[in-house]
Amino acid sequence: MEMNALVLVVSLYSDGRNEISYRFGGDIYTGRQTNEAAAKLTIDKYGADRNICISSPQVLNDKKRDLGGKTTYEYFKAAIGEYARGNGKRVPDFICIPVNDEGGAEKPAPKLFDELIAALGNCDIYFDTTGGGRDTSTILQLLMKYLEIFGRNFAHAWYSDLNKKVIIDVTEDLGSVLDLLDAVGMFRTTGSSKALVSLKAKSINDTDLCEAIDKMENFSSSIRLNCVGGLEKIITDMNACFNKIIDSDRMGGSSAEYILRALMPRLKESFFPDGKADIIGIVRWCLKNDLLQQAMTIITERLPAYHLAHDLIDFHGDEKYLLKDKRQHEDKYYYLYFSVLMKNLGTEKERFRTLRNDFYKKYRDHKTYL
């Protein structure tokens, strides 16, 4: 038999609050306590066999004058039971998950998380995201991600908007935001754009954001395949897209689009800490994220062109032709480049030496990569 469970963080009731009516489509659900309307909606539309209530000590112990001396938890349990019976629905079982242990200390997040997983069993899962503070509501987000990893996507998630007096289905937005955070993290640390490209197809319509993801995909292909011939243009284009979004005052769009815009300055900083598209900055990014083969390829293939383009090396006589046609004179090319580099670079020499030392430290720590 299929069972449904509603997971929520119970909000503490404030004396003096009147009953509020929330609209969902053509239906109205009322409640004095924050979670009440969404819990009624779940019972009405889908049925709720379990209400799993993450509860603070105040929710469990503080007696409220307006609630006839009941605690918030006692009131919530009674109100939902009365609604279910009055509408011919099954009264859900209430499972209380206190955020504090019996000694009064706050439970570690892993312990709270384990209790939630145990309480869920094999139920289909619904979330009310309205209640609780930032710390406890984060547990819901972690739970959502855990369920997704193990193939248990939640059915629906609700948010009761007090200002607009409506209950919003935030299922798609929450899923997109969680996917986005994973996708940005993956690109920032590995250069893989696969998750971002997938998210773009589902949730990103903004033209500037789509263009940025396309440029990130170009960068990803170059880095992952070690095809760095046109890397300078690729990172210049990607940085330009980052800047365009950062400098824009555009608002609106989906939650995923809003979050991606908000994350763009941090994403830019990861690749271009000096604010400009720079080959040496990309080498440092590779080293930081243990992409040693990619770092070595860029150092070998692109640093000579970088130094020539910026007039950082002075080559004498006809030997300069070697740097323009290295394929036919590869051994002499590298000998010339690196010997002149180490003799004549001045401040750039010190910068390169630091880069070289960073690389060899990574090499010693991760020899098996090579």
Helices and strands as residue ranges (DSSP letters): E 4-9, E 20-24, E 27-31, H 36-45, E 50-55, H 57-61, G 65-67, H 72-86, E 93-98, H 109-120, E 124-128, H 134-149, E 156-161, E 166-169, H 171-190, H 194-203, H 207-224, H 231-247, H 255-271, H 279-288, H 292-309, G 317-320, H 321-324, G 326-329, H 330-344, H 347-365, G 367-369
